């Protein structure tokens, strides 16, 4: 099932954006759920197509915005090397390998594991090894299933 949101009318299919949350003006808007209801902070989305439907006025932009179908982009996640198989379904658990105060945290994509924690993901492809001094980890591309 697709996700839907209202975006600027000039947005083209294929456009990719990361949702960073709503602005102050959006919190008071009667159309808030239409724009923000299907988006999760920190996740990246790709515009699939503009859909049928009426445009609405956006108080933040001061112009009309239009309805679009959007799709969640695959995430790049980390897991212990022996657990990643293409097509496998798993639940990322960063606590199994991530330590507080780790010196690699600035280079580590573990943030995306945090976003996907507790959700089922399907492994799309193994990307390669991740240089972690503590564990043998691999990077992989995954899609969220729920």
DSSP file (Angstrom, degrees, kcal/mol; ACC not computed):
  #  RESIDUE AA STRUCTURE BP1 BP2  ACC     N-H-->O    O-->H-N    N-H-->O    O-->H-N    TCO  KAPPA ALPHA  PHI   PSI    X-CA   Y-CA   Z-CA
    1    1 A X              0   0    0      0, 0.0     2,-0.0     0, 0.0     0, 0.0   0.000 360.0 360.0 360.0 134.1    0.0    0.0    0.0
    2    2 A X        -     0   0    0     69,-0.1     2,-0.3     1,-0.1    69,-0.1  -0.257 360.0-127.6 -77.4 164.5    1.3    3.4   -1.0
    3    3 A X  E     -A   70   0A   0     67,-1.6    67,-2.8    -2,-0.0     2,-0.4  -0.812  22.3-155.6-107.7 153.9    1.9    6.4    1.2
    4    4 A X  E     +A   69   0A   0     -2,-0.3    34,-0.3    65,-0.2     2,-0.3  -0.971  18.0 160.2-133.9 146.7    0.5    9.8    0.4
    5    5 A X  E     -A   68   0A   0     63,-2.1    63,-2.8    -2,-0.4     2,-0.5  -0.974  38.6-108.5-154.7 163.6    1.4   13.4    1.2
    6    6 A X  E     +A   67   0A   0     28,-0.3     2,-0.3    -2,-0.3    61,-0.2  -0.874  44.3 166.3 -99.1 130.9    0.9   16.9    0.0
    7    7 A X  E     -A   66   0A   0     59,-2.5    59,-2.8    -2,-0.5    -2,-0.0  -0.803  46.4 -59.5-134.5 172.9    4.0   18.6   -1.5
    8    8 A X  E >   -A   65   0A   0     -2,-0.3     3,-1.8    57,-0.2    57,-0.2  -0.286  50.5-122.0 -55.7 141.1    4.9   21.6   -3.5
    9    9 A X  T 3  S+     0   0    0     55,-0.8    -1,-0.1     1,-0.3    56,-0.1   0.701 107.7  60.4 -62.9 -20.9    3.0   21.5   -6.9
   10   10 A X  T 3  S+     0   0    0      2,-0.1    -1,-0.3    56,-0.0    -2,-0.1   0.508  74.2 123.0 -86.5  -4.4    6.3   21.7   -8.9
   11   11 A X    <   -     0   0    0     -3,-1.8     2,-0.3     1,-0.1    -4,-0.1  -0.326  51.2-147.3 -63.1 136.6    7.7   18.4   -7.4
   12   12 A X    >   -     0   0    0      1,-0.1     3,-1.9    37,-0.1    35,-0.2  -0.757  26.0 -91.8-104.6 150.3    8.6   15.8  -10.1
   13   13 A X  T 3  S+     0   0    0     -2,-0.3    35,-0.2     1,-0.2     3,-0.1  -0.328 114.0  37.0 -55.3 140.4    8.4   12.0   -9.9
   14   14 A X  T 3  S+     0   0    0     33,-3.2    -1,-0.2     1,-0.4    34,-0.1   0.154  80.5 138.6  98.0 -17.7   11.7   10.6   -8.7
   15   15 A X    <   -     0   0    0     -3,-1.9    32,-2.9    32,-0.1     2,-0.4  -0.380  40.2-152.7 -60.9 136.4   12.4   13.5   -6.3
   16   16 A X  E     +B   46   0A   0     30,-0.2     2,-0.3    -3,-0.1    30,-0.2  -0.931  19.0 169.9-116.5 136.4   13.9   12.2   -3.1
   17   17 A X  E     -B   45   0A   0     28,-2.5    28,-3.2    -2,-0.4     2,-0.5  -0.991  29.2-133.9-144.0 152.7   13.6   14.0    0.3
   18   18 A X  E     -B   44   0A   0     -2,-0.3     2,-0.5    26,-0.3    26,-0.2  -0.930  27.6-129.2-105.6 126.5   14.3   13.2    4.0
   19   19 A X        +     0   0    0     24,-2.5    23,-3.1    -2,-0.5    24,-0.2  -0.640  28.8 175.2 -79.7 120.8   11.5   14.1    6.3
   20   20 A X        -     0   0    0     -2,-0.5     2,-0.2     1,-0.4    -1,-0.1   0.307  51.1 -92.0-108.8   6.2   12.8   16.2    9.2
   21   21 A X        -     0   0    0     19,-0.1    -1,-0.4     2,-0.0     2,-0.3  -0.509  52.8 -52.6 111.1-180.0    9.5   17.0   10.9
   22   22 A X        -     0   0    0     -2,-0.2     2,-0.1    -3,-0.1    10,-0.0  -0.665  45.7-120.9-100.1 151.8    6.9   19.7   10.8
   23   23 A X    >>  -     0   0    0     -2,-0.3     4,-1.0     1,-0.1     3,-0.8  -0.371  34.3-102.1 -80.4 164.9    7.3   23.4   11.1
   24   24 A X  H >> S+     0   0    0      1,-0.3     3,-0.8     2,-0.2     4,-0.6   0.891 121.7  57.2 -54.3 -43.5    5.5   25.5   13.8
   25   25 A X  H >4 S+     0   0    0      1,-0.2     3,-0.8     2,-0.2     4,-0.4   0.825 100.4  58.7 -60.2 -32.2    2.9   26.7   11.3
   26   26 A X  H X4 S+     0   0    0     -3,-0.8     3,-1.0     1,-0.2    -1,-0.2   0.812  92.0  67.3 -68.8 -30.3    2.0   23.1   10.5
   27   27 A X  H << S+     0   0    0     -4,-1.0    -1,-0.2    -3,-0.8    -2,-0.2   0.783 106.9  40.5 -62.7 -27.0    1.0   22.3   14.1
   28   28 A X  T << S+     0   0    0     -3,-0.8    -1,-0.3    -4,-0.6     2,-0.2   0.497  92.4 110.9 -97.2  -5.9   -1.9   24.7   13.8
   29   29 A X    X   -     0   0    0     -3,-1.0     3,-1.3    -4,-0.4     4,-0.2  -0.466  63.9-142.9 -80.5 138.7   -3.0   23.8   10.3
   30   30 A X  T 3  S+     0   0    0      1,-0.3     3,-0.3    -2,-0.2    -1,-0.1   0.691 104.2  53.4 -69.5 -17.6   -6.3   22.0    9.7
   31   31 A X  T >> S+     0   0    0      1,-0.2     4,-1.4    26,-0.1     3,-0.8   0.254  73.6 116.3 -98.0  11.1   -4.5   20.0    6.9
   32   32 A X  H <> S+     0   0    0     -3,-1.3     4,-2.8     1,-0.3     5,-0.4   0.867  73.5  49.8 -48.9 -48.6   -1.7   18.9    9.1
   33   33 A X  H 3> S+     0   0    0     -3,-0.3     4,-1.8     1,-0.2    -1,-0.3   0.828 104.4  59.1 -66.8 -31.2   -2.5   15.2    8.9
   34   34 A X  H <4 S+     0   0    0     -3,-0.8   -28,-0.3     1,-0.2    -1,-0.2   0.888 117.2  32.1 -62.8 -38.1   -2.7   15.3    5.0
   35   35 A X  H  < S+     0   0    0     -4,-1.4    -2,-0.2    -3,-0.4    -1,-0.2   0.892 136.2  20.8 -85.6 -43.3    0.9   16.5    4.8
   36   36 A X  H >< S+     0   0    0     -4,-2.8     3,-1.5    -5,-0.2    -3,-0.2   0.557  94.7  94.0-107.2 -11.3    2.6   14.8    7.8
   37   37 A X  T 3< S+     0   0    0     -4,-1.8    -1,-0.1    -5,-0.4    -3,-0.1   0.756  93.9  35.8 -61.2 -29.9    0.3   11.9    8.7
   38   38 A X  T 3  S+     0   0    0    -34,-0.3     2,-0.4    -5,-0.3    -1,-0.3   0.289 100.0  94.6-108.0  11.0    2.2    9.2    6.7
   39   39 A X    <   -     0   0    0     -3,-1.5     2,-0.4   -36,-0.0    -4,-0.0  -0.816  56.5-154.3-107.2 143.8    5.7   10.5    7.2
   40   40 A X    >   -     0   0    0     -2,-0.4     3,-1.9   -19,-0.0   -21,-0.3  -0.961  30.4-106.4-116.3 131.7    8.2    9.4    9.8
   41   41 A X  T 3  S+     0   0    0     -2,-0.4   -21,-0.2     1,-0.2     3,-0.1  -0.270 102.6  18.8 -57.2 133.8   11.0   11.7   11.0
   42   42 A X  T 3  S+     0   0    0    -23,-3.1    -1,-0.2     1,-0.3     2,-0.2   0.225  96.7 116.6  92.1 -13.1   14.4   10.7    9.7
   43   43 A X    <   -     0   0    0     -3,-1.9   -24,-2.5   -24,-0.2     2,-0.4  -0.579  59.1-131.5 -90.9 154.2   13.2    8.5    6.8
   44   44 A X  E     -B   18   0A   0     29,-0.3    29,-3.1   -26,-0.2     2,-0.3  -0.852  22.6-167.6-107.1 138.7   13.8    9.2    3.2
   45   45 A X  E     -BC  17  72A   0    -28,-3.2   -28,-2.5    -2,-0.4     2,-0.4  -0.900  13.1-145.9-126.8 152.0   11.0    9.1    0.6
   46   46 A X  E     -BC  16  71A   0     25,-2.8    25,-2.5    -2,-0.3     2,-0.5  -0.964  25.2-121.2-116.5 134.9   10.8    9.1   -3.2
   47   47 A X  E     - C   0  70A   0    -32,-2.9   -33,-3.2    -2,-0.4    23,-0.2  -0.640  28.8-179.2 -75.5 124.2    8.0   10.9   -5.1
   48   48 A X  E     -     0   0A   0     21,-2.7     2,-0.3    -2,-0.5    22,-0.2   0.910  56.8 -37.3 -89.1 -53.7    6.2    8.3   -7.2
   49   49 A X  E     - C   0  69A   0     20,-1.3    20,-3.1   -36,-0.1     2,-0.4  -0.985  55.0 -97.4-166.8 157.8    3.5   10.4   -8.9
   50   50 A X  E     - C   0  68A   0     -2,-0.3    18,-0.3    18,-0.2     2,-0.2  -0.695  48.1-147.5 -79.0 138.0    1.1   13.2   -8.5
   51   51 A X        -     0   0    0     16,-2.2    16,-0.3    -2,-0.4     2,-0.1  -0.575  20.6 -89.2-106.4 168.1   -2.3   11.8   -7.7
   52   52 A X  S    S+     0   0    0     -2,-0.2     2,-0.2    14,-0.1    -1,-0.1  -0.450  76.8  95.5 -67.2 147.6   -5.9   12.9   -8.4
   53   53 A X  S    S-     0   0    0     -2,-0.1     2,-0.2    -3,-0.1    14,-0.2  -0.659  74.0 -69.8 143.7 161.2   -7.2   15.2   -5.8
   54   54 A X        -     0   0    0     -2,-0.2     2,-0.1    12,-0.1    13,-0.1  -0.528  44.3-122.5 -81.5 142.2   -7.7   18.8   -4.9
   55   55 A X        -     0   0    0     -2,-0.2     2,-0.3    11,-0.1    11,-0.2  -0.444  26.6-150.4 -74.6 156.7   -4.8   21.0   -4.0
   56   56 A X  E     -D   65   0A   0      9,-2.2     9,-2.9    -2,-0.1     2,-0.4  -0.907  19.3-104.0-128.2 158.6   -4.9   22.8   -0.7
   57   57 A X  E     -D   64   0A   0     -2,-0.3     2,-0.6     7,-0.2     7,-0.2  -0.678  28.3-149.6 -84.5 132.6   -3.4   26.0    0.6
   58   58 A X  E  >> -D   63   0A   0      5,-2.9     4,-2.3    -2,-0.4     5,-0.9  -0.904   6.1-161.9-103.6 118.1   -0.2   25.8    2.7
   59   59 A X  T  45S+     0   0    0     -2,-0.6    -1,-0.1     1,-0.2   -33,-0.1   0.795  91.1  54.3 -70.5 -26.3    0.1   28.6    5.3
   60   60 A X  T  45S+     0   0    0      1,-0.2    -1,-0.2     3,-0.1   -36,-0.0   0.938 119.3  30.7 -69.9 -47.6    3.9   27.9    5.6
   61   61 A X  T  45S-     0   0    0      2,-0.2    -2,-0.2     1,-0.0    -1,-0.2   0.722  98.0-133.2 -84.5 -23.0    4.6   28.2    1.9
   62   62 A X  T  <5S+     0   0    0     -4,-2.3     2,-0.3     1,-0.3    -3,-0.2   0.791  75.6  77.5  73.5  27.1    1.9   30.8    1.1
   63   63 A X  E   <S- D   0  58A   0     -5,-0.9    -5,-2.9    -7,-0.1    -1,-0.3  -0.920  89.0 -71.0-154.2 176.8    0.8   28.8   -1.9
   64   64 A X  E     - D   0  57A   0     -2,-0.3   -55,-0.8    -7,-0.2     2,-0.3  -0.489  39.7-162.2 -76.1 144.5   -1.1   25.7   -3.1
   65   65 A X  E     -AD   8  56A   0     -9,-2.9    -9,-2.2   -57,-0.2     2,-0.3  -0.923   9.0-141.6-124.8 155.9    0.3   22.2   -2.5
   66   66 A X  E     -A    7   0A   0    -59,-2.8   -59,-2.5    -2,-0.3     2,-0.3  -0.787  19.7-101.0-121.6 157.1   -0.8   19.1   -4.3
   67   67 A X  E     +A    6   0A   0     -2,-0.3   -16,-2.2   -16,-0.3     2,-0.3  -0.579  42.0 179.0 -79.7 137.5   -1.3   15.4   -3.4
   68   68 A X  E     -AC   5  50A   0    -63,-2.8   -63,-2.1    -2,-0.3     2,-0.5  -0.972  30.2-126.5-135.3 148.8    1.4   12.9   -4.3
   69   69 A X  E     -AC   4  49A   0    -20,-3.1   -21,-2.7    -2,-0.3   -20,-1.3  -0.829  36.4-173.8 -88.1 134.9    2.0    9.2   -3.9
   70   70 A X  E     -AC   3  47A   0    -67,-2.8   -67,-1.6    -2,-0.5     2,-0.4  -0.895  13.4-150.3-128.6 158.6    5.4    8.6   -2.2
   71   71 A X  E     - C   0  46A   0    -25,-2.5   -25,-2.8    -2,-0.3     2,-0.3  -0.986  25.2-111.4-131.3 141.5    7.4    5.5   -1.4
   72   72 A X  E     - C   0  45A   0     -2,-0.4   -27,-0.3   -27,-0.2     2,-0.2  -0.530  34.8-129.5 -68.8 129.6    9.8    4.9    1.5
   73   73 A X        -     0   0    0    -29,-3.1   -29,-0.3    -2,-0.3    -1,-0.1  -0.511  32.5 -93.9 -76.4 148.6   13.4    4.6    0.2
   74   74 A X        -     0   0    0     -2,-0.2     2,-0.3    69,-0.1    69,-0.2  -0.308  41.7-130.3 -59.7 147.6   15.5    1.6    1.3
   75   75 A X  E     -E  142   0B   0     67,-2.7    67,-2.6    -3,-0.1     2,-0.6  -0.684   5.4-130.1 -96.8 152.8   17.6    2.1    4.4
   76   76 A X  E     +E  141   0B   0     -2,-0.3    65,-0.2    65,-0.2     2,-0.2  -0.937  41.4 174.4-101.0 118.3   21.3    1.3    4.8
   77   77 A X  E     -E  140   0B   0     63,-3.0    63,-2.2    -2,-0.6     2,-0.3  -0.672  26.1-126.8-121.1 171.3   21.6   -0.7    8.0
   78   78 A X  E     +E  139   0B   0     -2,-0.2     2,-0.3    61,-0.2    61,-0.2  -0.906  30.2 157.7-118.2 147.8   24.2   -2.6   10.0
   79   79 A X  E     -E  138   0B   0     59,-1.4    59,-2.5    -2,-0.3     5,-0.1  -0.974  51.4 -76.3-158.5 159.3   24.2   -6.1   11.3
   80   80 A X  E >   -E  137   0B   0     -2,-0.3     3,-2.1    57,-0.2     4,-0.3  -0.363  52.1-115.2 -57.0 140.3   26.6   -8.8   12.4
   81   81 A X  G >  S+     0   0    0     55,-2.6     3,-0.9     1,-0.3    -1,-0.1   0.772 109.7  55.7 -56.4 -34.2   28.1  -10.4    9.2
   82   82 A X  G 3  S+     0   0    0     54,-0.2    -1,-0.3     1,-0.2    -2,-0.1   0.569 101.3  59.3 -76.8  -7.2   26.6  -13.9    9.6
   83   83 A X  G <  S+     0   0    0     -3,-2.1     2,-0.7     1,-0.0    -1,-0.2   0.470  80.7  94.2-101.0  -2.5   23.0  -12.7    9.8
   84   84 A X    <   +     0   0    0     -3,-0.9     2,-0.4    -4,-0.3    42,-0.1  -0.820  41.1 155.4-103.3 112.3   22.7  -10.9    6.5
   85   85 A X    >   -     0   0    0     -2,-0.7     3,-2.3    40,-0.1    38,-0.3  -1.000  49.6-103.0-131.3 133.2   21.2  -12.9    3.6
   86   86 A X  T 3  S+     0   0    0     -2,-0.4    38,-0.2     1,-0.3     3,-0.1  -0.313 108.7  17.4 -56.1 130.3   19.4  -11.4    0.6
   87   87 A X  T 3  S+     0   0    0     36,-2.9    -1,-0.3     1,-0.3    37,-0.1   0.215  93.3 134.7  91.2 -13.8   15.7  -11.8    1.0
   88   88 A X    <   -     0   0    0     -3,-2.3    35,-2.8    34,-0.1     2,-0.5  -0.350  49.6-138.0 -69.0 148.3   15.9  -12.6    4.7
   89   89 A X  E     +F  122   0B   0     33,-0.2     2,-0.3    -3,-0.1    33,-0.2  -0.923  36.4 153.9-106.8 132.3   13.4  -10.9    7.1
   90   90 A X  E     -F  121   0B   0     31,-2.6    31,-3.0    -2,-0.5     2,-0.5  -0.937  43.9-121.3-149.3 168.2   14.8   -9.6   10.3
   91   91 A X  E     -F  120   0B   0     -2,-0.3    29,-0.2    29,-0.2    26,-0.1  -0.970  35.9-126.6-115.2 113.6   14.4   -7.0   13.1
   92   92 A X        -     0   0    0     27,-0.6    26,-0.8    -2,-0.5     2,-0.3  -0.334  24.9-172.8 -59.5 136.4   17.5   -4.7   13.5
   93   93 A X    >   +     0   0    0     24,-0.1     3,-1.8     1,-0.1     4,-0.3  -0.773   9.5 179.0-132.3  87.6   18.8   -4.7   17.0
   94   94 A X  G >> S+     0   0    0     -2,-0.3     4,-2.8     1,-0.3     3,-1.5   0.759  77.2  70.2 -63.4 -23.8   21.5   -2.1   17.4
   95   95 A X  G 34 S+     0   0    0      1,-0.3    -1,-0.3     2,-0.2    -2,-0.0   0.720  85.9  69.6 -66.1 -18.8   21.9   -2.9   21.1
   96   96 A X  G <4 S+     0   0    0     -3,-1.8    -1,-0.3     1,-0.1    -2,-0.2   0.725 123.6   5.2 -71.0 -20.7   23.4   -6.2   20.1
   97   97 A X  T <4 S+     0   0    0     -3,-1.5     2,-0.5    -4,-0.3    -2,-0.2   0.500 105.6  94.6-140.0  -9.5   26.6   -4.5   18.7
   98   98 A X     <  -     0   0    0     -4,-2.8     2,-0.4    -5,-0.1    -1,-0.1  -0.779  51.6-164.3 -97.0 129.9   26.5   -0.8   19.5
   99   99 A X    >   -     0   0    0     -2,-0.5     3,-1.5    -3,-0.0     2,-0.1  -0.902  26.2-109.6-112.6 139.2   28.2    0.5   22.6
  100  100 A X  T 3  S+     0   0    0     -2,-0.4    -1,-0.0     1,-0.2     0, 0.0  -0.401 105.4  24.1 -60.1 140.1   27.8    3.9   24.2
  101  101 A X  T 3  S+     0   0    0      1,-0.2    -1,-0.2    -2,-0.1     2,-0.1   0.590  82.8 166.2  80.4  11.2   30.9    6.0   23.8
  102  102 A X    X   -     0   0    0     -3,-1.5     3,-1.2     1,-0.1    -1,-0.2  -0.363  37.6-139.3 -61.7 135.4   32.1    4.2   20.7
  103  103 A X  T 3  S+     0   0    0      1,-0.2     3,-0.3     2,-0.1    -1,-0.1   0.623  99.6  57.3 -70.9 -13.9   34.8    6.1   18.8
  104  104 A X  T >> S+     0   0    0      1,-0.2     3,-1.9     2,-0.1     4,-1.0   0.404  71.2 106.5 -95.5   1.4   33.3    5.2   15.4
  105  105 A X  T <4 S+     0   0    0     -3,-1.2     3,-0.3     1,-0.3    -1,-0.2   0.796  73.6  59.5 -57.3 -31.4   29.9    6.7   16.1
  106  106 A X  T 34 S+     0   0    0     -3,-0.3    -1,-0.3     1,-0.2    -2,-0.1   0.778 115.4  34.2 -66.5 -26.3   30.5    9.7   13.8
  107  107 A X  T <4 S+     0   0    0     -3,-1.9     2,-0.4    -4,-0.1    -1,-0.2   0.464  98.8 102.1-103.7  -5.4   31.1    7.4   10.8
  108  108 A X    ><  -     0   0    0     -4,-1.0     3,-0.6    -3,-0.3   -30,-0.0  -0.649  60.3-151.2 -90.6 132.4   28.5    4.7   11.8
  109  109 A X  T >>  +     0   0    0     -2,-0.4     3,-1.4     1,-0.2     4,-0.7   0.111  61.1 121.7 -84.2  24.6   25.1    4.5   10.1
  110  110 A X  H 3>  +     0   0    0      1,-0.3     4,-2.0     2,-0.2     3,-0.3   0.729  56.1  77.4 -62.6 -20.6   23.7    3.0   13.3
  111  111 A X  H <> S+     0   0    0     -3,-0.6     4,-1.9     1,-0.2    -1,-0.3   0.907  92.6  51.4 -53.2 -42.9   21.2    5.9   13.5
  112  112 A X  H <> S+     0   0    0     -3,-1.4     4,-1.8     1,-0.2    -1,-0.2   0.839 105.0  55.6 -67.6 -31.5   19.1    4.2   10.7
  113  113 A X  H  X S+     0   0    0     -4,-0.7     4,-0.8    -3,-0.3    -1,-0.2   0.891 106.3  52.2 -63.0 -37.7   19.2    1.0   12.8
  114  114 A X  H >< S+     0   0    0     -4,-2.0     3,-0.6     1,-0.2    -2,-0.2   0.910 108.5  50.2 -63.8 -41.6   17.7    3.0   15.6
  115  115 A X  H 3< S+     0   0    0     -4,-1.9    -1,-0.2     1,-0.2    -2,-0.2   0.853 117.2  40.3 -64.2 -34.4   14.9    4.3   13.3
  116  116 A X  H >< S+     0   0    0     -4,-1.8     3,-2.1    -5,-0.2   -24,-0.3   0.468  84.9 128.5 -94.8  -2.2   14.1    0.7   12.2
  117  117 A X  T << S+     0   0    0     -4,-0.8   -24,-0.1    -3,-0.6     3,-0.1  -0.277  77.2  16.5 -58.2 135.0   14.5   -0.9   15.6
  118  118 A X  T 3  S+     0   0    0    -26,-0.8     2,-0.4     1,-0.3    -1,-0.3   0.459 107.1 102.9  81.6   0.9   11.5   -3.0   16.5
  119  119 A X  S <  S-     0   0    0     -3,-2.1   -27,-0.6   -27,-0.2     2,-0.3  -0.884  75.2-114.8-115.1 148.2   10.3   -3.1   12.8
  120  120 A X  E     -F   91   0B   0     -2,-0.4    25,-2.8   -29,-0.2    26,-0.7  -0.637  35.5-174.7 -81.2 136.3   10.6   -6.0   10.4
  121  121 A X  E     -FG  90 144B   0    -31,-3.0   -31,-2.6    -2,-0.3     2,-0.5  -0.937  19.8-137.0-128.5 153.5   12.9   -5.4    7.4
  122  122 A X  E     -FG  89 143B   0     21,-2.5    21,-2.0    -2,-0.3     2,-0.5  -0.945  25.2-123.4-109.2 130.7   13.7   -7.4    4.3
  123  123 A X  E     + G   0 142B   0    -35,-2.8   -36,-2.9    -2,-0.5    19,-0.2  -0.603  29.0 178.6 -72.8 121.1   17.3   -7.5    3.2
  124  124 A X  E     -     0   0B   0     17,-3.2     2,-0.3    -2,-0.5    18,-0.2   0.846  64.1 -18.9 -90.3 -42.0   17.5   -6.3   -0.4
  125  125 A X  E     - G   0 141B   0     16,-1.5    16,-2.7   -39,-0.1     2,-0.5  -0.966  57.5-116.3-164.5 148.7   21.3   -6.6   -0.8
  126  126 A X  E     - G   0 140B   0     -2,-0.3    14,-0.3    14,-0.2     3,-0.1  -0.779  25.5-172.5 -85.4 129.6   24.5   -6.8    1.1
  127  127 A X  E     -     0   0B   0     12,-2.6     2,-0.3    -2,-0.5    13,-0.2   0.871  46.5 -84.0 -92.1 -44.1   26.7   -3.8    0.4
  128  128 A X  E     - G   0 139B   0     11,-1.5    11,-3.5     2,-0.0    -1,-0.3  -0.945  55.5 -41.3 159.5-179.4   29.9   -4.7    2.1
  129  129 A X  E     - G   0 138B   0     -2,-0.3     2,-0.5     9,-0.3     9,-0.3  -0.358  44.2-141.0 -73.1 152.1   31.9   -4.8    5.3
  130  130 A X  E     - G   0 137B   0      7,-2.6     2,-1.8    -2,-0.1     7,-0.7  -0.967  21.2-121.1-114.7 131.9   31.8   -2.0    7.8
  131  131 A X        +     0   0    0     -2,-0.5     2,-0.5     5,-0.1     5,-0.1  -0.519  49.1 158.6 -76.3  86.0   35.1   -1.1    9.5
  132  132 A X        -     0   0    0     -2,-1.8     5,-0.1     3,-0.4    -2,-0.1  -0.945  35.8-153.3-111.8 126.9   34.1   -1.6   13.2
  133  133 A X  S    S+     0   0    0     -2,-0.5    -1,-0.1     1,-0.2     3,-0.1   0.687  93.8  44.5 -71.9 -15.8   36.9   -2.3   15.7
  134  134 A X  S    S+     0   0    0      1,-0.2     2,-0.3   -37,-0.1    -1,-0.2   0.853 118.7  13.2 -95.7 -40.7   34.5   -4.2   18.0
  135  135 A X  S    S-     0   0    0    -38,-0.1     2,-1.0   -54,-0.0    -3,-0.4  -0.887  73.9-104.5-137.3 161.1   32.5   -6.6   15.8
  136  136 A X        +     0   0    0     -2,-0.3   -55,-2.6    -5,-0.1     2,-0.3  -0.810  56.0 171.5 -86.9 102.0   32.4   -8.0   12.3
  137  137 A X  E     -EG  80 130B   0     -2,-1.0    -7,-2.6    -7,-0.7     2,-0.3  -0.809  21.2-156.8-116.0 153.7   29.6   -5.9   10.8
  138  138 A X  E     -EG  79 129B   0    -59,-2.5   -59,-1.4    -2,-0.3     2,-0.4  -0.950  15.9-128.7-126.5 150.6   28.2   -5.5    7.3
  139  139 A X  E     +EG  78 128B   0    -11,-3.5   -12,-2.6    -2,-0.3   -11,-1.5  -0.770  33.8 174.6 -90.5 140.3   26.2   -2.8    5.6
  140  140 A X  E     -EG  77 126B   0    -63,-2.2   -63,-3.0    -2,-0.4     2,-0.4  -0.995  31.1-122.9-147.2 153.7   23.1   -3.8    3.8
  141  141 A X  E     +EG  76 125B   0    -16,-2.7   -17,-3.2    -2,-0.3   -16,-1.5  -0.804  39.2 173.5 -95.4 134.5   20.2   -2.2    2.0
  142  142 A X  E     -EG  75 123B   0    -67,-2.6   -67,-2.7    -2,-0.4     2,-0.4  -0.963  26.9-139.4-142.6 155.8   16.7   -3.0    3.4
  143  143 A X  E     - G   0 122B   0    -21,-2.0   -21,-2.5    -2,-0.3     2,-0.3  -0.930  27.6-119.2-114.0 143.0   13.1   -2.1    3.1
  144  144 A X  E     - G   0 121B   0     -2,-0.4   -23,-0.2   -23,-0.2   -72,-0.1  -0.640  21.0-165.2 -79.4 134.6   10.7   -1.8    6.0
  145  145 A X              0   0    0    -25,-2.8   -24,-0.1    -2,-0.3    -1,-0.1   0.740 360.0 360.0 -94.3 -26.3    7.8   -4.3    5.8
  146  146 A X              0   0    0    -26,-0.7    -1,-0.1     0, 0.0   -25,-0.1   0.405 360.0 360.0-125.5 360.0    5.4   -2.8    8.4
